[in-house]
Amino acid sequence: MFEHLDILPPDPILGLNQTFQQDTNPDKINLSVGVYQNAQGVTPIFKAVKKAEQQLLAQQQTKSYAPQAGDPAFIERITSLLLGSELVTSLGERVATVMTPGGCGALRMGAELLTRSNKGATVWVSDPTWANHYPLLQSAGLTLKPYSYYSPETHGVDFRAMLESLNSIPNGDIVLLHGCCHNPTGADITPTQWDAVIDVLEERDLTPFIDVAYQGFGDGLEQDAYGVRAAVKRLPQVLIASSCSKNFGLYRERIGAVMVITESVKQTQAAKSHILSAARCNYSMSPYHGGGIVGHLLSDEALTKEWKEELESVRSRMNSLRLGLAKGLNEAQSKIDFGFVAQSKGMFCYLGISREDVLSLRSEFGIYLLESTRINVAGLSEENLPVIVERVSSVLTR
């Protein structure tokens, strides 16, 4: 039965990481892997998360199934974290949240809901967008098309082109938006620009599907939620995919949430029932452990305070590394002004060098970044930053 199958090529990002692991260069540096790392190159466990996990396990009396929609404490707290308690109160039962296996699970369950609601629907995604958006959504039966977003010339958002592109989308389609910390570019729209985008969505009856994977990594927990909250306040229906991988450091626990807001309680209940039906067909119900940790942590005032302080420390460290890289590269060469690196948000940004330079960095120096020039800022450290600056500038100034 399986003799006719061909071996598929590895995922571009995961495959590059495998190549890095096999590289024998003792001075190799990985700027491609999409996880937060500390100065020692380790993805740490937040102290507050560790405490919450230990307390959860000590109190746990059963390993029986959790409710299909997920841990009630997680659902309540993660919804409030993203939308704010005031907005959650005003929405009431017009908002429904379902716990999912990571942000990928949230995206896929959102896609399943869209397919059931509008078979053959078109979802418009930013150009560029996270590479896995395409397989996750297309495999659910959706058609994906790009809208203008990033300008390689300015190394930032081409907002005029973005608005023109959104204004050309047929009424009733879906627009996938990055809630904050755009992956892969690190280029975000401002609150004022968010308001203008929402104007277009409202005028053209477009439904936003907002991917929030990095809340707290950009400008702060509250600031990073601006676009989501503004959309929910003004639009009749919003779909949201949320991830706890980054801001809670729970990558391997695979914990996320899909949220749906509609015009009425009845519509929301119907939408939730279809999400649960789709989950039953795919994985039945989400793993409990990660959601249990987050729900327990956010239900404890002291743990929440400690977690927020740790998260702010992570954000500040990445900002410091980002500023150091921009400053170092600008001092070392004059071919490219890297000031845009300092303006990027979150874990990622485009370096904006040529593909040939990317390959040279990899083959000659063991510095790995994606061919799109996306780098993980958290792959930098106080120790390797001078090395990276020297090697990138040497390639650029040949």
Buried (B, 14 or more C-beta within 10 A) or exposed (E): EEEEEEEEEEEBBEEBBEEBEEBEBEEBBBBBBBBBBEEEBEBBEBEBBEBBBEBBEEEEEEEEEBEBBBBEBBBBBBBBBBBBEEBBEEBEEBBBBBBBBBBBBBBBBBBBBBBBBBEEBBBBBBBBBBBBBBEBBEEBBBEBEEBBBBBEEEBBBBBEBBBEBBEEBEEEBBBBBBBBBBBBBBBBBEEEBBBBBBEBBEEBEBBBBBBBBBBBBBBBBEEBBBBBBBBBBEBEBBBBBBBBBBBBBBBEBBBBBBBBBBEEBEBBEBBBEBBBEBBEEBBEBBBBBBBBBBBBBBBBEEBBEBBBEBBEEBBEBBBBBBEBBBBBBBEBBEEBEBEBBBBBBBBBBBBBBEEEBBEBBBEEBBBBBBEBBBBBBBBBBEEBBEBBBBBBBBBBEE
